[in-house]
Amino acid sequence: MLRHLIVSLTCTVWAWLPGSSQAGAPQHVASLDLCMDWALTQYANPSQVLALSPMHQRYALPGLQGQWPTHDGSLEQLVQLQPDLVLVGQYSAVMLRGRLQALGVRVEVLPLPVTLTEVEPYERRILQLLGLDPAQAQPTPELIAPHANAKRLLLLGPNGMGTGRDTFEQQIIEQAGWRNYLTDSGYVQLDLELISRDPPDAIIYAAPDHQALANRFAEHPVLRKTVPPENWLRTDYWRWQCPGPLTWELIGQLHQWLD
């Protein structure tokens, strides 16, 4: 009880200290998930980065070379660090961010884009929160539809799940000039027999690099015999999870493989 009282009093006093105003660019920013780690390292002045989430230590992200300050994901340490802004995605660290908000810490929850047209406003919001010019956001390119006879791409994830229509990934695939191999909506449990009878032109494997059973589906002999090795494409798993300017880079990479 005494410990919680001290934490509460600390936050109350902190909120009234000079310089604690939310006006202007924040000087001490922390993140609670991988996508916000990426956002901070890409956009923020390094002096603004108070601490990244522990997640960035598990996945290699661009711009994370060298040592970056990291918190351990605990409420106590985050309060002790005294951030003037905490960034988090809408589905991440729900309990932790709620407790931080209850203690008066400024937490900004960013909804993830669900369409390509939402990527630019998402990036603009991040820039604005960091005190930067939102006009730096990359404009949305002209959206295109693939040709009716375009090659078909299967986006394969963990546990033998494929990504179908009416998804954000579907829009990425089509913007790159491919057709989605799957015609059902949402995330689909794949049928090896159907794939062997009617294989895709290429498979892109988007799953973490872990030797977990969930990732063994991609090693199945049927898949390996049906689609030749040169038509197995690979991108970093997190590129499909963290929207932003790298979404356009991912689209460009997929388009290059189409040639």
VMD Tcl script that draws the C-alpha trace (Angstrom):
set ca {
  {0.00 0.00 0.00}
  {2.81 2.40 0.92}
  {4.59 1.63 -2.33}
  {1.51 2.50 -4.42}
  {1.00 5.70 -2.41}
  {4.58 6.79 -3.12}
  {4.17 6.08 -6.85}
  {0.91 8.03 -6.90}
  {2.40 11.00 -5.08}
  {5.44 10.96 -7.36}
  {3.23 11.23 -10.44}
  {1.12 13.97 -8.88}
  {4.18 16.06 -8.03}
  {5.72 15.37 -11.42}
  {2.61 16.66 -13.20}
  {3.01 20.03 -11.47}
  {6.76 20.42 -12.01}
  {7.97 23.16 -14.38}
  {8.52 21.81 -17.87}
  {5.93 19.06 -17.46}
  {3.54 20.80 -19.83}
  {2.47 18.84 -22.90}
  {2.91 21.95 -25.05}
  {5.72 21.74 -27.61}
  {7.80 18.75 -28.61}
  {8.07 16.05 -25.93}
  {11.59 15.55 -24.63}
  {11.31 12.14 -22.97}
  {9.36 9.61 -25.04}
  {8.89 5.91 -24.32}
  {7.24 3.18 -26.41}
  {5.33 0.08 -25.35}
  {5.44 -2.09 -28.48}
  {7.55 -2.97 -31.49}
  {5.85 -0.67 -33.99}
  {6.25 2.33 -31.73}
  {9.91 1.34 -31.15}
  {10.34 1.56 -34.90}
  {8.52 4.89 -35.07}
  {10.75 6.44 -32.42}
  {13.99 5.27 -33.98}
  {12.88 6.46 -37.42}
  {11.40 9.84 -36.57}
  {12.44 11.11 -33.15}
  {15.63 12.91 -32.32}
  {17.73 10.33 -30.44}
  {17.81 12.68 -27.46}
  {14.00 12.39 -27.27}
  {14.05 8.59 -26.92}
  {13.75 7.81 -23.24}
  {13.26 4.05 -23.59}
  {12.13 1.47 -26.14}
  {10.07 -1.58 -25.31}
  {11.79 -4.94 -24.62}
  {10.29 -6.18 -27.90}
  {12.94 -4.50 -30.03}
  {15.57 -6.82 -28.57}
  {13.82 -9.83 -30.14}
  {13.39 -8.46 -33.67}
  {15.90 -6.71 -35.90}
  {14.55 -3.34 -36.97}
  {16.17 -0.75 -39.26}
  {17.81 2.05 -37.34}
  {18.31 -0.04 -34.21}
  {22.04 -0.53 -34.67}
  {23.93 0.34 -31.52}
  {22.60 0.71 -28.02}
  {19.19 2.19 -27.35}
  {17.76 2.73 -23.86}
  {15.23 0.04 -22.98}
  {12.67 -0.35 -20.20}
  {11.66 -3.71 -18.77}
  {7.93 -3.32 -19.36}
  {7.07 -2.78 -15.71}
  {4.86 -0.01 -14.37}
  {7.39 0.83 -11.66}
  {10.27 1.43 -14.03}
  {8.22 3.46 -16.47}
  {6.97 5.73 -13.68}
  {10.50 6.07 -12.39}
  {11.72 7.11 -15.85}
  {9.13 9.92 -15.91}
  {8.27 10.05 -19.63}
  {6.40 13.08 -20.88}
  {4.91 10.95 -23.68}
  {4.28 7.22 -24.08}
  {3.38 5.80 -27.50}
  {1.51 2.52 -27.94}
  {-0.53 0.76 -30.62}
  {-4.22 0.15 -30.07}
  {-3.87 -3.56 -29.32}
  {-0.71 -3.48 -27.19}
  {-0.04 -3.31 -23.44}
  {-3.69 -2.59 -22.59}
  {-3.38 -3.06 -18.83}
  {-0.04 -1.28 -18.56}
  {-1.12 1.76 -20.51}
  {-4.33 1.96 -18.51}
  {-2.41 2.04 -15.25}
  {-0.05 4.68 -16.62}
  {-3.00 6.85 -17.66}
  {-4.57 6.41 -14.22}
  {-1.35 7.79 -12.71}
  {-1.49 10.86 -14.94}
  {1.09 9.81 -17.52}
  {0.39 11.06 -21.04}
  {-0.24 7.98 -23.19}
  {-1.11 8.28 -26.88}
  {-2.80 5.20 -28.37}
  {-2.44 5.02 -32.14}
  {-5.02 2.99 -34.10}
  {-3.33 0.91 -36.77}
  {-4.26 1.60 -40.41}
  {-6.63 -0.92 -41.94}
  {-6.39 0.49 -45.48}
  {-3.52 1.92 -47.52}
  {-5.19 5.32 -47.53}
  {-4.90 5.42 -43.74}
  {-1.10 5.00 -43.74}
  {-0.35 8.65 -44.48}
  {-2.63 10.08 -41.72}
  {-1.11 7.51 -39.32}
  {2.40 8.70 -40.14}
  {1.35 12.34 -39.92}
  {-0.05 11.72 -36.43}
  {3.22 10.19 -35.22}
  {5.20 13.13 -36.59}
  {2.80 15.59 -34.96}
  {3.07 13.87 -31.57}
  {6.85 14.09 -31.72}
  {6.73 17.80 -32.48}
  {7.76 17.32 -36.11}
  {6.25 18.62 -39.34}
  {3.41 16.30 -40.43}
  {4.10 17.34 -44.03}
  {7.14 15.04 -43.90}
  {4.77 12.05 -44.19}
  {4.99 10.17 -47.46}
  {1.93 10.87 -49.62}
  {-0.32 7.99 -50.56}
  {0.56 6.84 -54.08}
  {-2.08 6.26 -56.71}
  {-3.82 3.02 -55.82}
  {-3.90 0.39 -58.54}
  {-5.61 -2.92 -59.25}
  {-3.67 -5.94 -60.56}
  {-4.21 -7.25 -64.07}
  {-6.72 -10.06 -64.42}
  {-3.93 -12.44 -65.44}
  {-1.36 -11.23 -62.88}
  {0.67 -13.82 -61.00}
  {-0.86 -15.18 -57.81}
  {0.92 -14.77 -54.49}
  {0.20 -16.76 -51.33}
  {1.00 -14.95 -48.09}
  {1.78 -17.74 -45.64}
  {1.81 -17.15 -41.89}
  {2.21 -19.31 -38.77}
  {0.06 -22.40 -38.13}
  {-0.66 -22.90 -41.82}
  {-2.76 -19.77 -42.05}
  {-2.99 -17.80 -45.27}
  {-4.10 -14.21 -45.72}
  {-7.17 -13.78 -47.89}
  {-9.26 -10.93 -49.20}
  {-10.66 -7.95 -47.28}
  {-7.43 -7.54 -45.34}
  {-4.73 -4.90 -45.17}
  {-2.27 -7.45 -46.54}
  {-4.51 -8.02 -49.54}
  {-4.17 -4.34 -50.42}
  {-0.38 -4.57 -50.16}
  {-0.33 -7.59 -52.48}
  {-2.53 -5.93 -55.09}
  {-0.73 -2.57 -54.94}
  {2.47 -4.49 -55.78}
  {0.80 -5.86 -58.90}
  {0.11 -9.41 -57.74}
  {-3.20 -11.19 -57.32}
  {-3.92 -12.80 -53.99}
  {-3.87 -16.59 -54.35}
  {-6.66 -16.90 -51.79}
  {-10.15 -15.79 -52.76}
  {-11.83 -16.26 -49.37}
  {-12.09 -13.36 -46.93}
  {-9.95 -13.00 -43.83}
  {-7.37 -15.46 -42.54}
  {-7.78 -18.94 -43.98}
  {-6.61 -22.37 -42.84}
  {-4.73 -23.71 -45.85}
  {-5.54 -27.01 -47.56}
  {-2.41 -28.78 -48.82}
  {-4.38 -30.95 -51.24}
  {-5.90 -27.90 -52.93}
  {-2.52 -26.16 -53.09}
  {-0.93 -29.22 -54.72}
  {-3.65 -29.31 -57.39}
  {-3.60 -25.58 -58.07}
  {-0.34 -24.06 -56.78}
  {0.33 -20.33 -56.48}
  {2.98 -18.70 -58.63}
  {4.91 -17.75 -55.51}
  {4.75 -18.03 -51.74}
  {5.91 -15.36 -49.38}
  {6.56 -16.58 -45.88}
  {5.71 -13.97 -43.25}
  {6.32 -15.52 -39.82}
  {8.80 -15.04 -36.95}
  {12.15 -16.82 -37.23}
  {11.45 -19.26 -34.44}
  {11.68 -23.06 -34.43}
  {8.17 -23.32 -33.08}
  {5.64 -25.90 -34.21}
  {3.51 -23.04 -35.52}
  {6.19 -22.33 -38.12}
  {6.76 -25.93 -39.30}
  {3.89 -25.84 -41.80}
  {6.12 -23.99 -44.26}
  {8.51 -26.95 -44.24}
  {5.87 -29.45 -45.35}
  {7.13 -31.58 -48.30}
  {3.95 -30.95 -50.29}
  {4.54 -27.21 -50.25}
  {8.23 -27.57 -51.01}
  {7.61 -29.85 -53.99}
  {4.68 -27.86 -55.35}
  {6.38 -24.46 -55.40}
  {10.06 -24.39 -56.50}
  {12.64 -22.80 -54.16}
  {13.17 -19.77 -56.39}
  {9.49 -18.88 -55.98}
  {9.66 -18.82 -52.18}
  {10.02 -15.18 -51.19}
  {10.99 -13.89 -47.77}
  {10.47 -10.58 -45.99}
  {10.91 -9.56 -42.39}
  {7.89 -10.60 -40.34}
  {7.49 -7.23 -38.65}
  {7.20 -5.41 -42.00}
  {3.67 -6.79 -42.29}
  {2.86 -5.78 -38.71}
  {4.09 -2.18 -38.58}
  {2.47 0.17 -41.13}
  {4.13 3.36 -42.21}
  {6.66 4.39 -44.87}
  {8.04 0.85 -44.86}
  {4.67 -0.30 -46.18}
  {5.54 1.43 -49.44}
  {9.02 -0.11 -49.39}
  {7.48 -3.53 -48.88}
  {5.17 -2.94 -51.85}
  {8.15 -1.95 -53.95}
  {10.02 -5.10 -52.94}
  {7.06 -7.31 -53.85}
  {6.74 -5.53 -57.20}
  {10.40 -6.19 -58.02}
  {9.87 -9.92 -57.46}
  {7.02 -9.82 -59.94}
  {9.43 -9.09 -62.81}
}
mol new
graphics top color blue
foreach p $ca { graphics top sphere $p radius 0.5 }
foreach p [lrange $ca 0 end-1] q [lrange $ca 1 end] { graphics top cylinder $p $q radius 0.2 }
display resetview
